[in-house]
Amino acid sequence: MKMRWMIFFGLATCITLVTSATAAEQGVYFGANTGAVFLEDSSVSAPVGSSFDIEYDPGMSYGVVLGYDAGTYFSKSGTTSGRLEIEYTRRSTDADEVEENGAFRPVGGEATVDSLMINSWVDFRTRSPFRPYMGIGVGAARLTLDDAGFSDDDDTRFAYQAGAGIGLPIGDHFTISVGYRYFGMLDATLRAKTLDAETDTVQEREYDIEYSSHNLDVGFRFRF
């Protein structure tokens, strides 16, 4: 009888320890990130007529996230953990020059993208303190092209991203990370004012503009 109670007590203790450990790895977290944005040349085209490319200088990004860390709940091996989060990020880059028909001319203005994304990340647990991660995200993004002849116009389109990086947990609740993300959105439609040489009048035309960028980020997460 005494042996049965000892076995029962031992099993109950193990279950409690495992449950507590799992619970400690789960929870809601808040985070922020910032980094460099390398915007690919934007191909700009009108439904009928001319097309040109806009080249950009490197830019900056900053964002905040709110998410939930599920820990190893969905992992059979216990070596991976999953996270789901909502992220807001602003990316800003200055326009450098325009290429049209092989000729280059300087141009002013700034391309700004505000995005609201739902991301899913997988963290890989290794024998080292570092935890590599990878994931994808989908959402919506608004592109605003200030100046550069586009009448401070903006448009909202479907957006997507994929990325990977390395996280370093510090204590039980704090993690810092460094990573790469590819971010893109469907072509936005913006309006630009152009001078018609034949009639000497200013006309407004619609242009489709591409947007995709490579991003290097540093960030932190705090799990409650």
C-alpha positions as CSV (number, residue, x, y, z in Angstrom):
1,M,0.0,0.0,0.0
2,K,2.8,2.4,0.9
3,M,4.6,1.6,-2.4
4,R,1.4,2.5,-4.4
5,W,1.2,5.8,-2.6
6,M,4.9,6.5,-3.4
7,I,4.3,5.7,-7.1
8,F,1.2,7.9,-7.2
9,F,3.1,10.7,-5.5
10,G,6.0,10.4,-7.9
11,L,3.8,10.4,-11.0
12,A,1.8,13.4,-9.7
13,T,5.1,15.3,-9.0
14,C,6.4,14.5,-12.6
15,I,3.1,15.7,-14.1
16,T,3.2,18.9,-12.1
17,L,6.8,19.6,-13.1
18,V,6.1,19.0,-16.8
19,T,3.0,21.1,-16.8
20,S,4.7,23.9,-15.0
21,A,7.6,23.8,-17.4
22,T,5.3,23.8,-20.4
23,A,3.2,26.7,-19.0
24,A,6.4,28.7,-18.3
25,E,7.3,28.5,-22.0
26,Q,3.9,29.7,-23.1
27,G,2.2,33.1,-22.9
28,V,1.3,36.4,-24.5
29,Y,4.3,38.5,-25.5
30,F,4.9,42.1,-26.7
31,G,7.8,43.0,-29.0
32,A,9.4,45.7,-31.1
33,N,11.9,45.8,-34.0
34,T,13.8,48.2,-36.1
35,G,16.2,47.8,-39.0
36,A,17.4,48.6,-42.5
37,V,15.2,48.4,-45.6
38,F,16.7,47.7,-49.1
39,L,13.9,48.5,-51.5
40,E,14.1,46.9,-55.0
41,D,13.8,49.2,-58.0
42,S,10.1,49.9,-58.6
43,S,8.8,49.3,-62.1
44,V,6.1,51.9,-62.8
45,S,3.8,51.5,-65.8
46,A,0.7,53.1,-67.2
47,P,-2.1,51.1,-68.7
48,V,-1.3,52.9,-72.0
49,G,1.9,54.8,-72.5
50,S,5.3,55.2,-70.9
51,S,7.0,53.1,-68.2
52,F,10.0,53.8,-66.0
53,D,11.9,52.5,-62.9
54,I,12.4,54.3,-59.6
55,E,15.6,53.6,-57.7
56,Y,15.8,54.1,-53.9
57,D,18.3,54.8,-51.2
58,P,18.5,52.4,-48.2
59,G,15.8,53.1,-45.7
60,M,14.6,52.3,-42.2
61,S,11.8,50.4,-40.5
62,Y,10.3,50.1,-37.1
63,G,7.4,48.1,-35.8
64,V,5.6,46.6,-32.8
65,V,4.1,43.1,-32.3
66,L,1.6,41.4,-30.0
67,G,1.6,37.6,-30.1
68,Y,1.2,34.3,-28.3
69,D,4.0,31.8,-27.8
70,A,2.5,28.2,-27.7
71,G,5.7,26.7,-26.5
72,T,6.3,23.1,-27.5
73,Y,2.5,22.3,-27.3
74,F,2.3,21.2,-30.9
75,S,5.8,19.6,-31.0
76,K,6.1,15.9,-30.8
77,S,9.8,16.0,-30.3
78,G,9.9,19.0,-28.0
79,T,12.6,20.7,-30.2
80,T,10.3,23.2,-31.9
81,S,7.9,25.8,-30.6
82,G,5.4,28.0,-32.4
83,R,4.3,31.6,-32.2
84,L,1.4,33.6,-33.7
85,E,1.4,37.3,-33.8
86,I,0.0,40.6,-35.1
87,E,2.6,43.0,-36.4
88,Y,2.5,46.7,-37.4
89,T,5.5,48.0,-39.3
90,R,6.4,51.2,-41.1
91,R,9.1,51.2,-43.8
92,S,10.4,54.5,-45.3
93,T,12.9,54.9,-48.1
94,D,13.9,58.0,-50.1
95,A,13.7,57.9,-53.9
96,D,17.1,58.4,-55.6
97,E,16.6,58.6,-59.3
98,V,14.4,57.6,-62.2
99,E,15.5,55.4,-65.2
100,E,13.5,55.9,-68.4
101,N,14.5,54.8,-71.8
102,G,18.1,54.2,-70.6
103,A,18.4,57.8,-69.2
104,F,18.7,58.6,-65.5
105,R,17.5,61.7,-63.8
106,P,17.5,62.6,-60.0
107,V,14.1,62.6,-58.3
108,G,12.9,63.5,-54.8
109,G,10.2,62.0,-52.7
110,E,9.8,59.2,-50.2
111,A,8.1,55.8,-50.4
112,T,6.4,54.8,-47.1
113,V,4.6,51.5,-46.5
114,D,2.5,50.9,-43.4
115,S,1.6,47.2,-43.0
116,L,-0.5,45.2,-40.6
117,M,0.4,41.5,-40.8
118,I,-0.5,38.2,-39.2
119,N,2.7,36.1,-38.8
120,S,3.4,32.5,-37.9
121,W,6.9,31.7,-36.6
122,V,8.6,28.4,-35.7
123,D,11.5,28.5,-33.2
124,F,14.0,25.6,-33.3
125,R,15.6,24.6,-30.0
126,T,19.3,23.6,-30.2
127,R,21.9,22.6,-27.7
128,S,23.3,26.1,-27.8
129,P,21.7,29.2,-26.2
130,F,20.6,30.4,-29.7
131,R,17.2,29.5,-31.2
132,P,16.9,29.8,-35.0
133,Y,13.5,30.7,-36.3
134,M,11.6,31.0,-39.6
135,G,8.1,31.9,-40.7
136,I,5.7,33.6,-43.0
137,G,3.1,36.4,-42.8
138,V,0.1,37.8,-44.7
139,G,-1.9,41.0,-44.3
140,A,-2.4,44.4,-45.9
141,A,-0.1,47.3,-46.7
142,R,-0.6,50.9,-47.7
143,L,2.0,52.4,-50.0
144,T,2.3,56.2,-50.0
145,L,4.6,57.9,-52.5
146,D,5.3,61.4,-51.3
147,D,6.3,63.9,-54.0
148,A,8.1,62.3,-56.9
149,G,5.3,63.6,-59.1
150,F,2.7,61.3,-57.6
151,S,0.5,63.9,-55.8
152,D,1.1,62.4,-52.3
153,D,-1.0,59.5,-53.4
154,D,-1.5,56.1,-51.6
155,D,-3.1,52.7,-52.2
156,T,-3.7,49.7,-50.0
157,R,-3.0,46.1,-51.3
158,F,-2.5,42.5,-50.1
159,A,0.9,42.0,-48.5
160,Y,3.1,39.0,-47.7
161,Q,6.5,38.3,-46.1
162,A,8.8,35.4,-45.2
163,G,11.9,35.5,-43.0
164,A,14.3,33.7,-40.8
165,G,16.8,34.6,-38.1
166,I,18.2,33.8,-34.7
167,G,16.8,34.5,-31.2
168,L,18.7,34.6,-27.9
169,P,16.5,34.1,-24.8
170,I,17.7,36.0,-21.8
171,G,16.1,34.7,-18.6
172,D,12.6,33.3,-18.7
173,H,10.7,36.2,-20.4
174,F,13.1,38.2,-22.5
175,T,14.4,37.4,-26.0
176,I,16.5,39.4,-28.5
177,S,16.7,38.5,-32.2
178,V,18.4,39.3,-35.4
179,G,16.8,38.4,-38.7
180,Y,16.1,38.8,-42.4
181,R,12.7,39.3,-44.1
182,Y,11.5,39.6,-47.6
183,F,8.5,41.8,-47.8
184,G,6.2,42.4,-50.8
185,M,2.8,43.6,-51.8
186,L,0.6,43.5,-54.9
187,D,1.0,46.3,-57.4
188,A,-0.4,49.6,-56.1
189,T,-2.2,52.1,-58.3
190,L,-1.1,55.7,-57.9
191,R,-2.0,58.9,-59.8
192,A,0.6,61.2,-61.2
193,K,0.4,64.6,-62.9
194,T,2.1,64.8,-66.3
195,L,2.5,67.6,-68.9
196,D,1.0,66.9,-72.3
197,A,3.4,68.4,-74.8
198,E,0.8,68.6,-77.6
199,T,-1.8,70.5,-75.6
200,D,0.5,72.1,-73.0
201,T,-1.9,71.0,-70.3
202,V,-1.3,69.1,-67.1
203,Q,-3.1,65.7,-67.0
204,E,-3.5,63.1,-64.3
205,R,-2.8,59.5,-65.1
206,E,-2.9,56.3,-63.2
207,Y,0.3,54.2,-62.8
208,D,0.8,50.7,-61.4
209,I,3.9,50.5,-59.2
210,E,5.7,47.5,-57.8
211,Y,7.0,47.2,-54.2
212,S,9.3,44.6,-52.7
213,S,12.1,44.9,-50.2
214,H,14.8,43.1,-48.3
215,N,14.9,43.8,-44.6
216,L,17.5,43.3,-41.9
217,D,15.9,43.6,-38.4
218,V,16.9,43.6,-34.8
219,G,14.2,43.2,-32.1
220,F,13.1,42.0,-28.7
221,R,10.2,40.1,-27.2
222,F,8.9,40.2,-23.7
223,R,6.7,37.3,-22.7
224,F,4.3,37.9,-19.8
